[in-house]
């Protein structure tokens, strides 16, 4: 799996409270997504384009288990890279099919606005703007398969563990 996009940088200790503020709880997902990072970057969600990549520092996704990743997917975020993730947040990335990769040194290797190409199966991050490359551990094959299948529910459905849910009008 390879993702290419524009980088948005964030620092250390980014909390799920910043991603999914309490004021968004009662809103439909489309409206709630407009509040992502509103406390630290008002208007950010209006600047995001499909395929953009979030790059953070250490302890990205700290805090509660709120489904913040669902809002990032709603905005069209293509991937999330960080120096380190909290375990629960990282697992939610897999569950919601948001490709995520732990990459020590990534925050120093990119600048906001750079274009990067990430190969999750190889663990390579190429900064297309700067012409540099960073290598890290790849996303394990089992987790990559879940992400590629559309997330944990779609993966379980495809394997026959869940009944296929038909939606429609």
C-alpha positions in Angstrom: 0.0 0.0 0.0 1.4 3.4 -1.1 -0.1 6.7 -0.2 1.1 10.1 -1.5 -0.1 13.4 -0.2 0.5 16.8 1.3 1.8 17.0 4.9 0.2 18.7 7.9 2.5 18.7 11.0 1.5 18.6 14.6 3.7 18.3 17.7 3.9 16.0 20.7 1.0 14.7 22.9 -1.8 15.4 20.4 -4.9 14.3 22.3 -8.1 12.7 20.9 -9.8 15.6 22.6 -8.2 17.9 20.0 -9.3 15.6 17.2 -12.8 14.9 18.4 -13.9 17.8 20.7 -16.7 17.2 23.1 -18.8 19.8 21.3 -18.9 17.4 18.3 -20.4 14.4 20.1 -24.0 15.1 19.2 -23.4 16.2 15.6 -23.6 14.2 12.5 -20.2 13.0 11.4 -20.0 15.4 8.5 -20.5 18.4 10.9 -18.3 16.8 13.6 -15.4 16.5 11.2 -15.4 20.2 10.7 -14.3 20.6 14.3 -11.1 18.5 14.1 -8.2 20.5 15.6 -10.5 23.6 15.9 -9.1 24.3 19.4 -5.5 24.6 18.1 -6.0 25.4 14.4 -9.3 27.0 13.7 -10.4 26.5 10.1 -8.0 23.6 9.5 -10.7 21.2 8.4 -11.7 23.6 5.6 -8.1 23.5 4.3 -7.7 19.8 4.2 -7.8 18.0 0.9 -8.4 14.3 0.2 -5.2 12.3 0.6 -3.5 14.8 2.9 -1.2 13.2 5.5 -1.0 14.1 9.2 2.5 13.9 10.7 2.9 14.1 14.5 5.4 13.8 17.2 5.5 11.5 20.2 2.4 10.2 22.0 0.0 11.0 19.1 -3.6 10.1 19.9 -3.3 10.2 23.7 -6.4 10.5 25.8 -9.8 8.8 25.6 -11.0 6.1 23.3 -13.3 8.4 21.3 -13.4 7.5 17.6 -11.4 10.4 16.4 -10.1 8.5 13.5 -13.6 8.3 12.0 -13.5 12.1 11.7 -10.1 12.1 10.0 -11.5 9.5 7.5 -14.5 11.7 6.9 -12.2 14.6 6.0 -10.3 12.4 3.6 -7.1 12.1 5.4 -4.9 9.6 3.5 -2.5 8.6 6.2 -1.2 9.3 9.7 2.5 9.2 10.6 4.0 9.9 14.0 7.1 9.5 16.1 4.9 7.3 18.3 1.2 6.6 18.7 -0.7 5.5 21.8 -1.7 1.9 21.4 -5.5 2.5 21.4 -5.3 5.3 18.8 -3.1 3.2 16.5 -5.5 0.3 16.8 -8.4 2.7 15.9 -6.4 3.7 12.8 -6.4 0.1 11.7 -10.0 -0.4 12.7 -11.2 2.6 10.6 -8.8 1.8 7.7 -6.6 4.9 8.2 -3.0 3.8 7.2 -0.7 4.7 10.1 3.0 4.2 10.6 5.3 4.8 13.5 8.4 6.5 12.2 11.0 7.9 14.6 12.5 11.0 13.1 9.6 11.7 10.8 8.8 15.1 12.3 12.3 16.4 11.5 12.2 14.8 8.1 9.2 16.7 6.8 7.9 20.3 6.8 4.3 21.3 6.6 3.2 21.5 3.0 5.8 19.0 1.7 4.6 16.1 -0.5 5.5 12.7 0.7 5.0 9.1 -0.5 4.6 6.4 2.1 5.0 2.7 1.3 3.5 1.0 4.3 4.5 -2.5 3.3 8.2 -1.4 3.1 8.3 1.2 5.8 9.6 3.9 3.5 8.8 7.5 3.6 10.0 9.6 0.7 9.9 13.4 1.0 9.2 14.3 -2.6 9.7 18.0 -1.9 13.1 17.8 -0.2 14.3 14.7 -2.0 15.0 12.8 1.2 14.0 9.4 2.5 13.3 7.9 5.9 13.0 4.2 6.6 11.1 2.6 9.5 9.5 -0.7 10.4 6.7 -1.5 7.9 3.1 -1.9 8.9 2.7 -5.7 9.7 1.1 -7.6 6.9 -1.9 -8.7 9.0 -2.7 -5.0 10.0 -2.0 -3.9 6.4 -4.6 -6.4 5.2 -7.2 -5.1 7.6 -6.6 -1.5 6.4 -6.6 -2.5 2.8 -9.9 -4.3 3.3 -11.6 -1.2 4.6 -11.1 -1.6 8.3 -11.8 -4.3 10.9 -15.6 -4.7 10.3 -15.1 -5.0 6.5 -12.2 -7.5 7.1 -14.3 -9.7 9.4 -17.2 -9.5 7.0 -15.0 -10.6 4.1 -13.7 -13.5 6.2 -17.2 -14.7 6.9 -17.1 -13.8 10.6 -19.9 -11.2 10.3 -22.9 -11.3 8.1 -22.9 -8.9 5.1 -24.9 -5.8 5.9 -26.8 -4.5 3.0 -27.4 -0.7 3.1 -29.6 1.3 0.8 -32.8 3.2 0.5 
